[in-house]
Amino acid sequence: MTTIARATPALAFLVLSLIIALAAGCGERSTAPSSEDKGAPLGVPHATQPPVPIPLRWVPRELIVRLTQGTSIDEFHATFGTSTIEELPQALTYLVATPAGMSLHDLINNMNYSSLCDYAEYNYLLDTPESEQHSLAFYEGDYDHESYVDQYALVRIGAAKAHASSTGSGVLVAVIDTGIDLDHPDLLDNLGAPGYDFIDGDNKPADLPNGTDDNGNRLIDEATGHGSHVAGIIAAAAPGVVLLPLRVLNSDGTGTAFHVTRAIYYAIDAGAQVINLSLGLEARVDAMARAIQKARNVGVLVVASAGNRGIEDEDHFPASLPEVMAIAATNAFDRKALFSNYGHHISISAPGEGIMSTYWNGGYAIWSGTSMAAPFVAAAGAIRLAMEPLDPGDLRRLIEDTSFEINEGPYELGEGRVDLLALVQAPPQRRGPSSAVELLPGRTRDRP
């Protein structure tokens, strides 16, 4: 871990402080920008009040099931009166519709006690941490490319100097989110890989509003631009990467566990070397956990946001998984952002407060959240992978070991704050025995 601090321009701190101060006084945005846009909200998630339990939500009359080896889906349907909605046959996993009038709870118990499936579970709804905590983008309309590439966070992590050694050139990074602005001038050069929209079922994962309050929280399109913002952070910190946009969240930031699971398998099949998951929920989903484990075992680094409740939260999923790098957020002074979760499970921290990045409709916006911290670490993984092949365990340890030591105060923020310059300056790593994690108890290696 690096222990010698590098000087950071005082001007960068002053500019950032002014930006955040202005943003915090502007209220919250309820609409995405348009040609008639007059407002400028936003931005920092509320974490000063005691957190309240987040109710779990799921899709009515849908279950995710994984069949046992040798069981056919037709046999399963005949037994339980279900039908196929979507499928992942390579993982023996199906999204099924359940009979009308049947209790999902009772069906899950009956299925799990049968010999026909390994598990049955709710198709949970999940969100971006920002939409869950009503953190909205601060959009003025007059931010530009220079503001985007010359901001405090990039200076703080030593990005410009690191780029002399590596830009992450050619490394495929999957962004599983709300999609990406496919025409944004600062993202066009990074969109070499075809993506997919799991919500609309097409190959155009565009990050656009739909003008509807899909999640019933009285805000419309509050997550529009989230995927573009995340992608822009990766592209700014690792400008040579190839982005793979996979849309699983709607413009309110809500999606289903099954679509995220499908997207992870899609990223694996597409050859992604890094996966960014700036999303989550407060419950474990076995199908997602197994997909992430598969990604790890085939050499993919998986990075996830730790959540924005401002508490010690080791249940926020999938950041809670040991196979995942869980990322907390820091502010401009390398202290924990007020909203950031923390805990033993945190791998590393990254800037996440007042981050400037690309936005939908060709714009730029400031946003705060652990969703903004995670892509800095995804970019770090890509930067080092462009220098040498490393398995996820070795890469994770190197990112952690080269991190910048920070004052955590009473919180646990992982091994430090990500440091791109120290990362690229580290000597080549000797590859030891594979650090792939063991499979889940009771599973066999020949099953995905």
Secondary structure, DSSP 4 states (H G I P E B T S, - for coil): -B-SPPP--HHHHHHHHHHHHHHHTS----S---TT-------PPP-SSPP-PPPP-EEEEEEEEEEPTT--HHHHHHHH--EEEEEEGGGTEEEEEPPTT--HHHHHHHHHHSSSEEEEEEEEEEE-HHHHTT---B--S---HHHHHS-HHHHHTTHHHHTTT---TT-EEEEEES-B-TT-TTTGGG--S--EETTTTBS--B----SS-TTSSS-SSTTTTHHHHHHHHHHHHSTT-EEEEEE-B-TTSEEEHHHHHHHHHHHHHHT-SEEEE--BBSS--HHHHHHHHHHHHTT-EEEEE--SSSSB-S-SBTTTSTTSEEEEEE-TTSSB-TT--BSTTEEEEEE-SSEEEE-GGG-EEEE-SHHHHHHHHHHHHHHHHTTS---HHHHHHHHHHTSBP---TTS--TT-B--HHHHHHSPPPPP-S--PPPPPTT--TT--
